[in-house]
Structure formats: structure tokens, C-alpha cells
Amino acid sequence: MSTKSPKPANPPPIAMKSELLEICEYNGQGYKPLVDFGAWRVAMLNYSADLLPERLTRMQRHNETDEVFVLLTGRCILFVGEGQGAVTGVHAEDLRPGCVYNVKQAVWHTHTLSPDAKVLVVENRETTYDNSPFTPLTEAQHQRLLDLTRLLWDGV
């Protein structure tokens, strides 16, 4: 015969001390940094109308660091561009949930998201507009971006 007390079916919640665990979430539109520590930052990128494919007219690159994207829910196409001073070729990757996508330092990129998308972003904390220039897409490059979106998302 066992002398152990049975565990309660639903134990009461334990209050977590804020100095032990920080809990962050973001459900608004667009990009929002959530945690900065040391040299790194964790942010959330959610759907925003300015990221619709027809509104994507430029790409950005980060001259001093890589940038990591992890699709949590929904859909996201990550567009990457070849070229140094300007984009010379456009490629697209339809992100898979739970996979880590590392955009290498100084690679042009942009993205489009479905309305239910949530993307985790990990980047250097010092990533700013000062070290992350934009370059415009040509009409042909913008059309390629639209064509790639239709190809990957079956008529979206």
C-alpha cells in the first residue's frame, strides 16, 4: 500500500516572480521589438497592410549583421535579392513554420505576410535605419515579386 499523497488533478497556478521570467507578446500589426539584451534583440513581425505584395517597392539590407526569421503561424514569403549596390535578382522562399531562416549580412530582403501570420525576428540590437539602407525595386523586379507571390500562394 502506497503512503504517497495523490497529486491534485489541476494544481493551482504558481505566481512567477518578474525578475525570474519576462513574458512578452505582441498582437498588433507590423514589427515590434520585445526583448533587448546584450547584443541581441527579439521582435515580432505580424501582418500589416504595408507588407502586401502590391505595396512592396523596395528592399532593405543590414550591413552589420545577419537577421533570423521564424514563422510561428500563418504564411510568410521572404524575398531576397542578389546584388551589391542595387538588387539584380529577386528570389522567394515560402517559410515553413518552426524553421529558422537566416538572412546573411548585407543581403537585400523584404517579406509579405498572410493576415494571420506571426513571425519571430532575432537580430542584433544595434540594427537601425542608420546601418540598414533601402533600395528601390525596378518595375520588372516588383512584377517578379508579384509573380512569385502568385506562384507560391496559388492566386493570392
FENHUWO-V49899 format. One record per residue. RES is the residue in three letters. SS is DSSP state (hx for helix, st for strand, lp for the rest). OMEGA is omega in whole degrees, 0 to 359 (* if undefined). NEAR is the number of other ideal C-beta (glycine too) atoms within 12 Angstrom. Layout:
BEGIN
res->RES ss->SS omega->OMEGA near->NEAR
res->RES ss->SS omega->OMEGA near->NEAR
END
This chain:
BEGIN
res->MET ss->lp omega->183 near->3
res->SER ss->lp omega->178 near->5
res->THR ss->lp omega->180 near->5
res->LYS ss->lp omega->176 near->6
res->SER ss->lp omega->178 near->6
res->PRO ss->lp omega->177 near->8
res->LYS ss->lp omega->177 near->7
res->PRO ss->lp omega->182 near->7
res->ALA ss->lp omega->179 near->6
res->ASN ss->lp omega->181 near->6
res->PRO ss->lp omega->181 near->8
res->PRO ss->lp omega->179 near->7
res->PRO ss->lp omega->179 near->6
res->ILE ss->lp omega->179 near->8
res->ALA ss->lp omega->180 near->8
res->MET ss->lp omega->177 near->10
res->LYS ss->lp omega->184 near->9
res->SER ss->lp omega->177 near->9
res->GLU ss->lp omega->178 near->6
res->LEU ss->lp omega->186 near->9
res->LEU ss->lp omega->176 near->11
res->GLU ss->lp omega->181 near->14
res->ILE ss->lp omega->183 near->11
res->CYS ss->lp omega->171 near->18
res->GLU ss->lp omega->179 near->16
res->TYR ss->lp omega->181 near->24
res->ASN ss->lp omega->177 near->16
res->GLY ss->lp omega->180 near->14
res->GLN ss->lp omega->174 near->19
res->GLY ss->st omega->188 near->22
res->TYR ss->st omega->176 near->28
res->LYS ss->st omega->172 near->23
res->PRO ss->st omega->181 near->23
res->LEU ss->st omega->182 near->25
res->VAL ss->st omega->170 near->22
res->ASP ss->st omega->177 near->19
res->PHE ss->st omega->180 near->14
res->GLY ss->lp omega->183 near->10
res->ALA ss->lp omega->186 near->13
res->TRP ss->st omega->180 near->21
res->ARG ss->st omega->171 near->27
res->VAL ss->st omega->182 near->28
res->ALA ss->st omega->175 near->29
res->MET ss->st omega->174 near->31
res->LEU ss->st omega->179 near->38
res->ASN ss->st omega->178 near->32
res->TYR ss->lp omega->173 near->27
res->SER ss->lp omega->183 near->25
res->ALA ss->hx omega->179 near->15
res->ASP ss->hx omega->177 near->20
res->LEU ss->hx omega->173 near->32
res->LEU ss->lp omega->184 near->24
res->PRO ss->hx omega->181 near->33
res->GLU ss->hx omega->180 near->17
res->ARG ss->hx omega->181 near->19
res->LEU ss->lp omega->184 near->36
res->THR ss->lp omega->180 near->24
res->ARG ss->st omega->174 near->26
res->MET ss->st omega->180 near->36
res->GLN ss->st omega->171 near->31
res->ARG ss->lp omega->178 near->32
res->HIS ss->lp omega->188 near->31
res->ASN ss->lp omega->186 near->23
res->GLU ss->lp omega->187 near->20
res->THR ss->lp omega->168 near->26
res->ASP ss->lp omega->175 near->23
res->GLU ss->st omega->185 near->40
res->VAL ss->st omega->177 near->29
res->PHE ss->st omega->175 near->37
res->VAL ss->st omega->178 near->27
res->LEU ss->st omega->178 near->31
res->LEU ss->st omega->178 near->26
res->THR ss->st omega->177 near->22
res->GLY ss->lp omega->181 near->24
res->ARG ss->lp omega->178 near->28
res->CYS ss->st omega->170 near->41
res->ILE ss->st omega->175 near->38
res->LEU ss->st omega->178 near->41
res->PHE ss->st omega->176 near->41
res->VAL ss->st omega->183 near->31
res->GLY ss->st omega->172 near->36
res->GLU ss->st omega->174 near->22
res->GLY ss->lp omega->180 near->21
res->GLN ss->lp omega->183 near->15
res->GLY ss->lp omega->179 near->13
res->ALA ss->lp omega->179 near->20
res->VAL ss->lp omega->178 near->33
res->THR ss->lp omega->178 near->19
res->GLY ss->st omega->182 near->22
res->VAL ss->st omega->178 near->35
res->HIS ss->st omega->182 near->26
res->ALA ss->st omega->176 near->30
res->GLU ss->st omega->176 near->26
res->ASP ss->st omega->188 near->27
res->LEU ss->lp omega->176 near->35
res->ARG ss->lp omega->180 near->19
res->PRO ss->lp omega->176 near->21
res->GLY ss->lp omega->178 near->13
res->CYS ss->lp omega->179 near->18
res->VAL ss->st omega->179 near->20
res->TYR ss->st omega->183 near->30
res->ASN ss->st omega->175 near->21
res->VAL ss->st omega->185 near->32
res->LYS ss->lp omega->179 near->19
res->GLN ss->lp omega->175 near->20
res->ALA ss->lp omega->175 near->25
res->VAL ss->lp omega->178 near->31
res->TRP ss->st omega->180 near->38
res->HIS ss->st omega->170 near->41
res->THR ss->st omega->184 near->42
res->HIS ss->st omega->171 near->42
res->THR ss->st omega->185 near->37
res->LEU ss->st omega->172 near->40
res->SER ss->lp omega->183 near->27
res->PRO ss->lp omega->181 near->18
res->ASP ss->lp omega->187 near->16
res->ALA ss->lp omega->171 near->33
res->LYS ss->st omega->181 near->33
res->VAL ss->st omega->175 near->41
res->LEU ss->st omega->181 near->34
res->VAL ss->st omega->175 near->40
res->VAL ss->st omega->183 near->29
res->GLU ss->st omega->175 near->34
res->ASN ss->st omega->181 near->26
res->ARG ss->lp omega->181 near->21
res->GLU ss->lp omega->177 near->18
res->THR ss->lp omega->182 near->30
res->THR ss->lp omega->175 near->17
res->TYR ss->hx omega->180 near->12
res->ASP ss->hx omega->180 near->10
res->ASN ss->hx omega->182 near->19
res->SER ss->lp omega->184 near->27
res->PRO ss->lp omega->174 near->22
res->PHE ss->st omega->172 near->20
res->THR ss->st omega->180 near->26
res->PRO ss->st omega->172 near->19
res->LEU ss->lp omega->173 near->31
res->THR ss->lp omega->177 near->20
res->GLU ss->hx omega->180 near->11
res->ALA ss->hx omega->179 near->14
res->GLN ss->hx omega->177 near->30
res->HIS ss->hx omega->178 near->25
res->GLN ss->hx omega->177 near->18
res->ARG ss->hx omega->178 near->26
res->LEU ss->hx omega->178 near->39
res->LEU ss->hx omega->179 near->28
res->ASP ss->hx omega->179 near->20
res->LEU ss->hx omega->178 near->29
res->THR ss->hx omega->179 near->34
res->ARG ss->hx omega->180 near->18
res->LEU ss->hx omega->184 near->17
res->LEU ss->hx omega->185 near->25
res->TRP ss->hx omega->174 near->23
res->ASP ss->lp omega->173 near->9
res->GLY ss->lp omega->178 near->10
res->VAL ss->lp omega->* near->21
END
